[in-house]
Amino acid sequence: MCIESFLRYIRYEKNYSSHTVLSYRNDLLQFEAYYVECKTEKFSPESVDLDLVRDWVVCLVEKGVSPRSVSRKVSTLRSFFKFLVKKGIISVTPIRNIQLPKMRKSLPAFLKEEEMDLLLDGIDFGNDFRGVRDRLIINMFYSTGIRLGELIGLKDADVDISMSVMKVTGKRNKQRIIPFGEELRIQIEQYRNTRDGNVGGECEFFFIKEDCKPLYPELVYRIVTRYLNMVSTLTKKSPHVLRHTFASAMLNNGAELNSVKELLGHESLASTEVYTHITFEELKQSYKQAHPRAEKKGGRYEN
């Protein structure tokens, strides 16, 4: 009962996505099963202590669960027990001083500026409806940093070419305004003309299929992967990679971190700061490639 109450709370009061709620449910049911196995009694949140949580973490690690997944599961428990404290069901949370397995932080994958130039300027997308639409999808990800779900949910009325801005509905239904440049404005106008001439009728959503129905995630993934394969050798190719590419390009060309944060729709500056590591890696590589003594080893160096 407590678990279901918590799931309703995060779904309808916190506006978490159905996918996130499902992940929380799976984590909590897994912990509940561990509790029942260890204590041979019905799950009771009041009886959960720090030792049981630690034992569960050890069990997960021994089973080969990745550090990232373990961290997520503990985070789920932490949110669950904070909810129970808030509701007065328990007086104190048992989730404290948990030693988690260390995670190796990997930098977000992104495309280089010349790869994006080649893709957008050198690849023939075609002038039919699909070609015009697909080119705009790629450029909109790259030029605005929009998320996949935000792009799919974009309404036609949300895109204002007279002001060169679009209204985006992000996570937890939070809205933000994203400006765009002249190139994207021209492509948007071309797409609308092609769309309206080929599909006909009024469509609520900005990006559509030939039957006037909105796009779906798998289709956008296929579009992005197909074209990224033409210019990049990255292992991971996805809409989110283009979002990373947008952030990297902005910072590399002098944008302030807070500005990028607002454009991306991040709640915390810490989420945006990861991209500064990308730009620093690029800086190091540029230095090594350009400076004549960057790779020299040994020898005498005078002050």
Residue frames as qw, qx, qy, qz and C-alpha x, y, z in Angstrom:
[[0.000, 0.886, 0.464, 0.000, 0.00, 0.00, 0.00],
 [0.307, -0.796, 0.102, 0.512, 2.84, 2.42, 0.89],
 [0.418, -0.138, 0.596, 0.671, 4.62, 1.68, -2.37],
 [0.218, 0.589, 0.670, 0.396, 1.50, 2.32, -4.44],
 [0.134, -0.927, -0.285, 0.206, 0.84, 5.57, -2.58],
 [0.384, -0.602, 0.314, 0.626, 4.38, 6.70, -3.27],
 [0.369, 0.128, 0.684, 0.616, 4.08, 5.83, -6.97],
 [0.099, 0.803, 0.559, 0.178, 0.85, 7.79, -7.27],
 [0.281, -0.862, -0.067, 0.417, 2.54, 10.72, -5.54],
 [0.352, -0.428, 0.464, 0.691, 5.48, 10.90, -7.95],
 [0.296, 0.345, 0.735, 0.503, 3.24, 10.35, -10.98],
 [0.003, -0.774, -0.556, -0.302, 0.46, 12.82, -10.29],
 [0.313, -0.920, -0.125, 0.199, 1.92, 15.32, -7.83],
 [0.435, -0.596, 0.394, 0.548, 5.55, 15.38, -8.95],
 [0.629, 0.698, -0.056, -0.338, 4.65, 14.82, -12.65],
 [0.335, -0.438, 0.783, 0.288, 7.27, 12.13, -13.18],
 [0.528, 0.305, -0.555, -0.565, 7.02, 10.32, -16.52],
 [0.941, -0.085, 0.042, -0.326, 5.38, 6.92, -16.73],
 [0.786, 0.369, -0.440, 0.228, 8.76, 5.44, -17.68],
 [0.096, 0.493, -0.590, 0.632, 10.37, 6.84, -14.51],
 [0.681, -0.299, 0.303, -0.596, 7.50, 5.62, -12.36],
 [0.964, 0.110, -0.204, -0.127, 7.90, 2.14, -13.83],
 [0.552, 0.430, -0.561, 0.442, 11.61, 2.17, -12.96],
 [0.256, -0.431, 0.513, -0.697, 10.79, 3.25, -9.38],
 [0.872, -0.139, 0.068, -0.464, 8.18, 0.50, -9.12],
 [0.887, 0.238, -0.386, 0.087, 10.60, -2.18, -10.27],
 [0.295, 0.462, -0.595, 0.588, 13.30, -1.02, -7.82],
 [0.450, -0.354, 0.427, -0.700, 10.90, -0.93, -4.87],
 [0.939, -0.031, -0.048, -0.340, 9.35, -4.31, -5.66],
 [0.737, 0.342, -0.518, 0.268, 12.84, -5.78, -5.92],
 [0.036, 0.410, -0.606, 0.681, 13.72, -4.39, -2.50],
 [0.716, -0.230, 0.202, -0.627, 10.40, -5.61, -1.09],
 [0.940, 0.114, -0.304, -0.108, 11.16, -9.14, -2.36],
 [0.489, 0.382, -0.609, 0.493, 14.60, -8.99, -0.72],
 [0.327, -0.388, 0.442, -0.740, 13.01, -7.86, 2.55],
 [0.880, -0.115, 0.028, -0.459, 10.48, -10.73, 2.51],
 [0.846, 0.253, -0.452, 0.123, 13.24, -13.25, 1.69],
 [0.303, 0.400, -0.602, 0.621, 15.46, -12.04, 4.55],
 [0.279, -0.216, 0.512, -0.783, 12.84, -11.51, 7.23],
 [0.183, -0.224, -0.944, -0.160, 10.28, -14.11, 6.10],
 [0.056, 0.589, 0.619, -0.516, 7.47, -11.69, 6.86],
 [0.311, 0.814, 0.445, 0.206, 5.24, -9.22, 5.05],
 [0.431, 0.355, -0.017, 0.829, 6.98, -6.03, 3.94],
 [0.327, -0.866, -0.353, 0.137, 6.89, -3.36, 6.63],
 [0.388, 0.729, -0.117, 0.551, 8.73, -0.06, 5.97],
 [0.453, -0.814, 0.189, -0.309, 8.91, 0.60, 9.71],
 [0.896, -0.351, 0.248, 0.114, 11.13, -2.47, 10.14],
 [0.747, 0.536, -0.046, 0.391, 13.68, -1.50, 7.51],
 [0.481, -0.812, 0.127, 0.305, 17.03, -0.50, 9.01],
 [0.170, 0.844, -0.446, -0.244, 20.39, 0.62, 7.69],
 [0.398, -0.356, 0.837, 0.121, 21.91, -2.85, 7.92],
 [0.658, 0.395, 0.638, -0.059, 19.22, -4.35, 5.68],
 [0.458, 0.871, -0.008, -0.180, 19.76, -1.66, 3.06],
 [0.074, -0.736, 0.649, 0.178, 23.53, -2.20, 3.18],
 [0.554, -0.084, 0.827, 0.045, 23.08, -5.96, 2.82],
 [0.644, 0.634, 0.410, -0.127, 20.85, -5.37, -0.20],
 [0.268, 0.890, -0.312, -0.198, 23.48, -3.17, -1.82],
 [0.287, -0.504, 0.806, 0.122, 26.13, -5.86, -1.23],
 [0.650, 0.235, 0.720, -0.065, 23.80, -8.48, -2.70],
 [0.556, 0.800, 0.127, -0.186, 23.24, -6.38, -5.81],
 [0.084, 0.811, -0.552, -0.176, 26.98, -5.86, -6.30],
 [0.442, -0.281, 0.851, 0.039, 27.68, -9.58, -5.87],
 [0.665, 0.454, 0.586, -0.091, 25.08, -10.34, -8.52],
 [0.484, 0.080, 0.465, 0.737, 26.96, -8.13, -10.96],
 [0.133, 0.895, 0.424, 0.022, 24.54, -5.20, -11.03],
 [0.485, 0.487, -0.009, 0.726, 26.34, -2.17, -12.43],
 [0.295, -0.253, -0.403, 0.829, 27.36, 0.66, -10.06],
 [0.180, -0.098, -0.200, -0.958, 25.07, 3.06, -11.95],
 [0.562, -0.355, -0.608, -0.435, 22.05, 0.77, -11.46],
 [0.532, -0.352, -0.636, 0.434, 22.87, 0.25, -7.79],
 [0.132, -0.107, -0.191, 0.967, 23.09, 4.00, -7.28],
 [0.361, -0.214, -0.377, -0.826, 19.73, 4.48, -9.00],
 [0.603, -0.382, -0.690, -0.122, 18.07, 1.83, -6.84],
 [0.418, -0.322, -0.512, 0.678, 19.38, 3.40, -3.64],
 [0.056, -0.016, -0.058, -0.997, 18.18, 6.78, -4.88],
 [0.494, -0.339, -0.581, -0.551, 14.73, 5.25, -5.37],
 [0.580, -0.420, -0.648, 0.262, 14.76, 3.96, -1.79],
 [0.264, -0.150, -0.277, 0.912, 15.90, 7.33, -0.52],
 [0.265, -0.165, -0.255, -0.915, 12.97, 9.08, -2.23],
 [0.584, -0.362, -0.672, -0.276, 10.54, 6.44, -0.99],
 [0.539, -0.403, -0.585, 0.453, 11.55, 6.72, 2.65],
 [0.092, -0.041, -0.102, 0.990, 11.63, 10.54, 2.51],
 [0.422, -0.294, -0.456, -0.726, 8.03, 10.32, 1.32],
 [0.628, -0.412, -0.660, 0.022, 7.14, 8.06, 4.25],
 [0.367, -0.241, -0.411, 0.799, 8.75, 10.49, 6.72],
 [0.122, -0.104, -0.157, -0.975, 6.81, 13.35, 5.13],
 [0.574, -0.333, -0.511, -0.547, 3.56, 11.39, 5.54],
 [0.455, -0.509, 0.463, -0.565, 4.36, 10.53, 9.16],
 [0.946, -0.005, -0.262, -0.190, 4.45, 6.79, 8.50],
 [0.823, -0.121, -0.271, 0.485, 8.02, 6.53, 9.83],
 [0.312, -0.920, -0.067, 0.229, 9.94, 9.00, 11.96],
 [0.172, -0.755, 0.504, 0.382, 13.39, 8.73, 10.38],
 [0.794, 0.510, -0.260, -0.204, 14.72, 7.40, 7.10],
 [0.868, -0.325, 0.319, 0.196, 17.03, 4.36, 7.19],
 [0.738, 0.517, 0.119, 0.418, 18.85, 5.58, 4.07],
 [0.118, -0.963, 0.233, -0.062, 21.93, 7.32, 5.42],
 [0.280, -0.691, 0.660, 0.093, 25.68, 6.81, 5.21],
 [0.923, 0.217, 0.316, -0.019, 25.34, 4.21, 2.48],
 [0.244, -0.576, 0.597, 0.502, 28.66, 3.44, 0.80],
 [0.792, 0.532, 0.161, -0.252, 27.94, 3.01, -2.89],
 [0.779, 0.018, 0.389, 0.491, 30.22, 1.35, -5.47],
 [0.085, -0.620, 0.208, 0.752, 32.25, 3.93, -7.36],
 [0.670, 0.635, 0.385, -0.001, 31.13, 4.79, -10.87],
 [0.459, -0.141, 0.378, 0.792, 33.49, 5.65, -13.66],
 [0.301, 0.760, 0.250, -0.520, 32.13, 8.87, -15.11],
 [0.523, 0.206, 0.573, 0.597, 32.10, 8.88, -18.88],
 [0.065, 0.382, -0.065, -0.920, 31.86, 12.08, -20.85],
 [0.628, 0.554, 0.404, -0.369, 28.80, 12.56, -23.05],
 [0.555, 0.131, 0.598, 0.564, 29.33, 11.61, -26.68],
 [0.256, 0.822, 0.139, -0.488, 29.17, 14.44, -29.21],
 [0.729, 0.491, 0.293, 0.376, 29.98, 15.20, -32.83],
 [0.412, -0.306, 0.114, 0.851, 32.66, 17.60, -33.94],
 [0.260, 0.685, 0.114, -0.671, 31.68, 20.86, -35.61],
 [0.171, 0.430, -0.652, -0.601, 33.13, 19.78, -38.95],
 [0.079, 0.157, 0.980, 0.089, 31.08, 16.57, -38.83],
 [0.233, 0.645, 0.588, -0.428, 27.89, 18.55, -38.32],
 [0.201, 0.645, -0.246, -0.696, 28.87, 20.93, -41.14],
 [0.050, 0.191, -0.880, -0.432, 29.40, 17.95, -43.44],
 [0.142, 0.371, 0.909, -0.131, 26.07, 16.44, -42.43],
 [0.209, 0.734, 0.447, -0.467, 23.99, 19.60, -42.83],
 [0.218, 0.765, -0.237, -0.557, 25.82, 21.11, -45.82],
 [0.090, 0.468, -0.792, -0.383, 27.23, 18.11, -47.67],
 [0.230, 0.149, 0.961, -0.035, 24.58, 15.39, -47.40],
 [0.332, -0.088, -0.450, -0.824, 21.67, 15.34, -49.84],
 [0.314, 0.147, 0.764, -0.544, 18.49, 14.82, -47.82],
 [0.111, 0.411, 0.801, 0.421, 16.27, 15.31, -50.87],
 [0.146, -0.065, 0.001, -0.987, 13.54, 17.87, -51.51],
 [0.485, -0.390, -0.680, -0.388, 10.54, 15.65, -50.87],
 [0.561, -0.698, -0.062, -0.441, 8.52, 15.79, -47.65],
 [0.905, -0.366, -0.107, 0.186, 10.63, 13.23, -45.79],
 [0.677, 0.236, -0.100, 0.690, 13.93, 14.75, -46.85],
 [0.023, -0.645, 0.042, -0.762, 12.94, 18.27, -45.84],
 [0.708, -0.628, -0.068, -0.316, 11.48, 17.02, -42.54],
 [0.920, -0.210, -0.136, 0.303, 14.43, 14.81, -41.65],
 [0.504, 0.383, -0.137, 0.762, 16.99, 17.54, -42.34],
 [0.266, -0.676, 0.042, -0.686, 15.03, 19.92, -40.11],
 [0.858, -0.487, -0.144, -0.080, 14.85, 17.30, -37.34],
 [0.808, 0.014, -0.165, 0.566, 18.64, 16.91, -37.37],
 [0.271, 0.450, -0.083, 0.847, 19.25, 20.65, -37.43],
 [0.475, -0.692, -0.104, -0.534, 16.65, 21.38, -34.76],
 [0.874, -0.408, -0.172, 0.198, 18.34, 18.98, -32.35],
 [0.689, 0.086, -0.065, 0.717, 21.71, 20.54, -33.13],
 [0.138, 0.496, 0.072, 0.854, 20.59, 24.19, -33.18],
 [0.471, -0.609, -0.045, -0.636, 18.35, 24.19, -30.10],
 [0.069, 0.276, -0.852, 0.440, 19.46, 21.30, -27.84],
 [0.709, -0.157, 0.020, -0.688, 15.84, 20.15, -27.64],
 [0.415, -0.187, 0.872, -0.180, 15.10, 16.75, -26.08],
 [0.064, -0.091, -0.903, -0.416, 13.55, 13.90, -28.07],
 [0.026, -0.564, -0.802, 0.195, 10.27, 14.02, -26.15],
 [0.030, 0.649, 0.156, -0.744, 10.15, 17.80, -26.52],
 [0.079, 0.274, -0.594, -0.752, 10.62, 17.60, -30.27],
 [0.086, -0.279, -0.922, -0.255, 7.90, 14.99, -30.70],
 [0.089, -0.652, -0.677, 0.329, 5.50, 16.95, -28.48],
 [0.101, -0.279, 0.101, 0.950, 6.12, 20.26, -30.26],
 [0.380, 0.680, 0.600, -0.182, 2.84, 21.76, -31.48],
 [0.452, 0.515, 0.361, 0.633, 2.61, 23.75, -34.68],
 [0.142, -0.927, -0.193, -0.290, 1.42, 26.78, -32.72],
 [0.686, -0.647, 0.037, 0.331, 4.54, 26.56, -30.53],
 [0.614, -0.040, 0.322, 0.719, 6.88, 27.54, -33.38],
 [0.153, 0.927, 0.220, -0.261, 6.84, 31.27, -34.17],
 [0.700, 0.220, 0.235, 0.638, 8.98, 32.16, -37.20],
 [0.104, 0.885, 0.143, 0.430, 8.11, 35.85, -36.98],
 [0.427, -0.852, 0.252, -0.169, 9.86, 36.04, -33.58],
 [0.594, 0.452, -0.647, 0.155, 12.28, 33.15, -34.28],
 [0.257, -0.340, 0.741, -0.519, 11.37, 31.39, -31.03],
 [0.626, -0.168, -0.694, -0.314, 9.70, 28.15, -30.02],
 [0.548, -0.469, 0.381, -0.578, 7.87, 27.23, -26.85],
 [0.541, 0.182, -0.821, 0.017, 9.02, 23.88, -25.54],
 [0.756, -0.486, 0.099, -0.427, 7.34, 21.75, -22.87],
 [0.340, 0.486, -0.778, 0.204, 10.04, 19.89, -20.99],
 [0.425, -0.111, -0.862, 0.253, 10.26, 17.54, -18.03],
 [0.132, -0.461, -0.694, 0.537, 7.45, 17.78, -15.48],
 [0.189, 0.795, 0.543, 0.193, 5.51, 20.01, -17.89],
 [0.276, -0.716, 0.000, 0.641, 7.90, 22.93, -17.43],
 [0.571, 0.742, 0.283, 0.205, 7.89, 25.29, -20.38],
 [0.395, -0.574, 0.200, 0.689, 10.74, 27.38, -21.76],
 [0.521, 0.833, 0.059, -0.176, 11.32, 29.60, -24.76],
 [0.689, -0.219, 0.434, 0.538, 14.17, 28.71, -27.14],
 [0.303, 0.797, -0.162, -0.496, 15.40, 31.20, -29.76],
 [0.792, 0.110, 0.490, 0.346, 16.67, 30.03, -33.12],
 [0.212, -0.485, 0.339, 0.778, 18.67, 31.53, -35.97],
 [0.464, 0.527, -0.200, -0.684, 18.01, 32.50, -39.56],
 [0.230, 0.257, -0.889, -0.303, 19.08, 29.17, -41.06],
 [0.070, 0.230, 0.941, -0.238, 16.61, 27.25, -38.93],
 [0.355, 0.504, 0.315, -0.721, 13.89, 29.82, -39.61],
 [0.417, 0.440, -0.501, -0.618, 14.27, 29.32, -43.37],
 [0.191, 0.082, -0.973, -0.102, 14.21, 25.53, -42.97],
 [0.203, 0.330, 0.764, -0.516, 11.10, 25.71, -40.78],
 [0.442, 0.521, 0.026, -0.730, 9.31, 27.81, -43.39],
 [0.368, 0.348, -0.744, -0.435, 10.36, 25.39, -46.15],
 [0.030, -0.057, -0.985, 0.159, 9.20, 22.42, -44.10],
 [0.335, 0.419, 0.548, -0.642, 5.80, 23.97, -43.38],
 [0.475, 0.495, -0.268, -0.676, 5.26, 24.73, -47.06],
 [0.322, 0.242, -0.883, -0.239, 6.27, 21.20, -48.07],
 [0.082, 0.145, 0.910, -0.381, 4.24, 19.61, -45.29],
 [0.407, 0.455, 0.389, -0.690, 1.09, 21.58, -45.99],
 [0.479, 0.478, -0.417, -0.607, 1.39, 21.02, -49.74],
 [0.355, 0.213, -0.897, -0.152, 1.96, 17.25, -49.48],
 [0.064, -0.182, -0.910, 0.366, 0.01, 16.18, -46.41],
 [0.278, -0.439, -0.416, -0.746, -2.79, 18.74, -46.48],
 [0.603, -0.632, -0.467, -0.140, -5.20, 19.54, -43.69],
 [0.170, -0.787, 0.343, -0.484, -4.43, 21.15, -40.37],
 [0.786, -0.067, -0.561, 0.251, -2.16, 19.17, -38.05],
 [0.521, -0.849, -0.053, -0.076, -1.83, 19.89, -34.35],
 [0.746, -0.475, 0.239, 0.401, 1.76, 18.69, -34.09],
 [0.116, 0.831, -0.358, -0.409, 4.66, 20.40, -35.81],
 [0.080, 0.405, -0.868, -0.274, 6.52, 17.25, -36.91],
 [0.806, 0.143, 0.329, -0.471, 4.29, 14.64, -38.50],
 [0.453, -0.032, 0.829, 0.327, 4.28, 11.56, -40.69],
 [0.078, -0.051, -0.612, -0.785, 2.65, 11.43, -44.11],
 [0.279, -0.514, -0.786, -0.202, -0.67, 10.44, -42.49],
 [0.177, -0.696, -0.005, -0.696, -0.65, 13.65, -40.39],
 [0.803, -0.553, -0.224, 0.020, -0.02, 11.67, -37.20],
 [0.212, -0.896, 0.387, -0.058, 2.78, 12.79, -34.82],
 [0.524, 0.479, -0.691, 0.134, 6.19, 11.13, -34.84],
 [0.873, -0.477, -0.021, -0.098, 7.14, 8.45, -32.33],
 [0.409, -0.776, 0.458, 0.143, 10.52, 7.91, -30.60],
 [0.763, -0.069, 0.577, 0.284, 11.64, 4.86, -32.58],
 [0.584, 0.714, 0.296, 0.250, 11.11, 6.65, -35.89],
 [0.014, 0.977, -0.198, 0.074, 13.14, 9.69, -34.80],
 [0.632, -0.533, 0.532, 0.182, 15.90, 7.39, -33.52],
 [0.771, 0.256, 0.499, 0.302, 16.06, 5.70, -36.92],
 [0.378, 0.898, 0.111, 0.196, 16.22, 9.03, -38.73],
 [0.230, -0.909, 0.348, -0.008, 19.01, 10.36, -36.52],
 [0.729, -0.334, 0.564, 0.197, 21.01, 7.13, -36.56],
 [0.750, 0.502, 0.364, 0.232, 20.78, 6.86, -40.34],
 [0.336, 0.903, -0.039, 0.266, 22.29, 10.28, -40.95],
 [0.400, -0.815, 0.418, -0.016, 24.84, 10.24, -38.13],
 [0.867, -0.072, 0.445, 0.214, 26.19, 7.00, -39.57],
 [0.645, 0.698, 0.150, 0.273, 27.11, 8.95, -42.70],
 [0.213, 0.847, -0.229, 0.429, 29.50, 11.31, -40.93],
 [0.362, -0.677, 0.508, -0.390, 30.50, 9.84, -37.56],
 [0.602, 0.163, -0.778, 0.073, 32.20, 6.74, -36.19],
 [0.353, -0.354, 0.534, -0.682, 30.74, 7.22, -32.71],
 [0.100, -0.099, -0.988, 0.058, 29.48, 4.01, -31.16],
 [0.088, 0.586, 0.691, -0.414, 26.45, 5.78, -29.75],
 [0.005, -0.115, -0.387, -0.915, 24.30, 7.70, -32.19],
 [0.106, -0.609, -0.776, 0.126, 21.05, 9.15, -30.89],
 [0.013, -0.857, -0.271, -0.439, 19.03, 12.37, -30.58],
 [0.568, -0.808, -0.044, 0.153, 20.64, 12.92, -27.19],
 [0.699, -0.105, 0.213, 0.675, 24.09, 12.91, -28.81],
 [0.248, 0.597, 0.305, 0.700, 22.93, 15.89, -30.87],
 [0.401, -0.883, -0.183, -0.159, 21.77, 17.58, -27.66],
 [0.722, -0.500, 0.106, 0.466, 25.27, 17.03, -26.25],
 [0.562, 0.256, 0.313, 0.721, 26.71, 18.39, -29.49],
 [0.029, -0.850, -0.277, -0.446, 24.62, 21.55, -29.17],
 [0.556, -0.827, -0.030, 0.082, 25.85, 22.17, -25.61],
 [0.740, -0.240, 0.230, 0.584, 29.47, 21.52, -26.55],
 [0.415, 0.501, 0.335, 0.681, 29.26, 23.85, -29.57],
 [0.198, -0.914, -0.217, -0.279, 27.70, 26.64, -27.50],
 [0.631, -0.733, 0.096, 0.237, 30.37, 26.50, -24.80],
 [0.717, -0.016, 0.308, 0.625, 33.21, 26.15, -27.30],
 [0.287, 0.547, 0.325, 0.716, 32.03, 29.32, -29.00],
 [0.149, 0.233, -0.275, 0.921, 31.84, 31.45, -25.87],
 [0.518, -0.560, -0.380, -0.522, 28.32, 30.95, -24.45],
 [0.227, -0.462, 0.589, -0.623, 27.98, 31.39, -20.69],
 [0.136, -0.029, -0.981, 0.135, 27.24, 28.28, -18.65],
 [0.263, 0.347, 0.611, -0.661, 24.03, 29.72, -17.18],
 [0.488, 0.415, -0.222, -0.735, 22.73, 30.57, -20.65],
 [0.399, 0.184, -0.859, -0.263, 23.32, 27.00, -21.84],
 [0.042, 0.137, 0.884, -0.445, 21.63, 25.72, -18.68],
 [0.418, 0.405, 0.325, -0.746, 18.48, 27.72, -19.47],
 [0.505, 0.393, -0.487, -0.595, 18.45, 26.68, -23.13],
 [0.323, 0.115, -0.938, -0.052, 18.79, 23.00, -22.20],
 [0.673, -0.446, -0.231, -0.543, 16.11, 23.24, -19.52],
 [0.587, 0.009, -0.699, 0.407, 18.36, 21.91, -16.76],
 [0.512, -0.803, -0.262, -0.152, 17.18, 22.45, -13.19],
 [0.661, -0.667, 0.141, 0.314, 20.68, 22.30, -11.77],
 [0.246, 0.872, -0.397, -0.146, 23.85, 23.94, -13.03],
 [0.489, -0.430, 0.755, 0.069, 25.68, 20.74, -12.12],
 [0.763, 0.359, 0.537, -0.003, 23.88, 18.97, -14.98],
 [0.502, 0.865, -0.014, 0.014, 25.26, 21.53, -17.42],
 [0.238, -0.830, 0.493, 0.106, 28.79, 21.60, -16.00],
 [0.818, -0.057, 0.543, 0.183, 29.53, 18.15, -17.43],
 [0.655, 0.699, 0.205, 0.198, 29.82, 19.83, -20.83],
 [0.044, -0.938, 0.344, 0.007, 32.70, 21.97, -19.60],
 [0.657, -0.378, 0.629, 0.171, 34.67, 18.74, -19.31],
 [0.745, 0.484, 0.416, 0.193, 33.93, 18.06, -22.98],
 [0.322, 0.934, -0.047, 0.144, 35.24, 21.45, -24.02],
 [0.369, -0.783, 0.497, 0.058, 38.33, 21.04, -21.83],
 [0.784, -0.042, 0.581, 0.213, 39.08, 17.68, -23.48],
 [0.607, 0.723, 0.245, 0.222, 38.81, 19.38, -26.86],
 [0.026, -0.967, 0.246, -0.052, 41.15, 22.10, -25.63],
 [0.613, -0.522, 0.574, 0.152, 43.72, 19.53, -24.53],
 [0.776, 0.274, 0.509, 0.255, 43.55, 17.72, -27.87],
 [0.399, 0.899, 0.078, 0.165, 43.92, 20.99, -29.79],
 [0.268, -0.873, 0.405, 0.040, 46.95, 21.87, -27.68],
 [0.722, -0.266, 0.606, 0.202, 48.59, 18.49, -28.25],
 [0.701, 0.499, 0.440, 0.259, 47.99, 18.68, -31.99],
 [0.300, 0.924, 0.080, 0.223, 49.08, 22.31, -32.43],
 [0.297, -0.893, 0.336, 0.022, 51.91, 23.00, -30.00],
 [0.635, 0.570, -0.520, 0.034, 55.33, 21.87, -31.35],
 [0.194, 0.389, -0.801, 0.412, 56.59, 20.67, -27.98],
 [0.707, -0.295, 0.145, -0.626, 53.38, 19.31, -26.50],
 [0.989, -0.024, -0.072, -0.130, 54.36, 15.69, -27.14],
 [0.462, 0.598, -0.573, 0.318, 58.10, 15.96, -26.52],
 [0.860, -0.503, -0.088, -0.019, 59.45, 13.70, -23.83],
 [0.799, -0.250, 0.022, 0.546, 62.72, 14.09, -21.96],
 [0.418, 0.599, 0.088, 0.677, 65.33, 16.65, -22.89],
 [0.341, -0.272, -0.376, 0.818, 66.32, 19.80, -21.07],
 [0.034, -0.799, -0.457, -0.389, 63.75, 22.50, -20.46],
 [0.329, 0.033, -0.311, 0.891, 64.84, 25.88, -19.11],
 [0.058, -0.729, -0.571, 0.372, 62.68, 28.22, -17.06]]
